Amino acid sequence: MTKVRDIAPYSVRMPDSLKRDLTIRASKNGRSLNSEIVMILQAAIDEEKSPRSIEGFAQQESEKFREALLKTLSSMYGEDKKPT
């Protein structure tokens, strides 16, 4: 969990109508205005990071599997040992 001291404050200028719409959306979602803005920004970044194709998804998942396998093998056999 991110601590308050690790969060950099940042002011954003926006039209009053946008702030009003964000405030309404935040209220509907039971969040503060700040939390709603952070959620929207995080969703946009996460969407950008997600693979756009089946091949991209397969590549992303295979990399996760590879990392998990290497971690497991390292813990089982140590860094310098090879499985026999």
C-alpha positions, 0 to 999 in steps of 0.5 A: 500500500502506498503511504501518504508521504510517498504520494506527490501532490499535483495540481490539475487545472480543468474546466468547471464542467469536467470537475462537476462531472468528475465529482458526480461520478466520484459520488456515485462510486462512493469515492473522493474526487481525488480517488476517482481521478486516480482510479481513472488515470490508473485504468487508462495506464493499465489499458495502455499496458495490456496486450492488444492481440492474442500473440501479445497476450500469449507473450506476456503470459509466457514471460510471467510463467518463465519468471515464476519457473525460474524463481521456483527452480532457484529456490529449489536448487539454488542459483549455482546448482543445476537440476539433475 
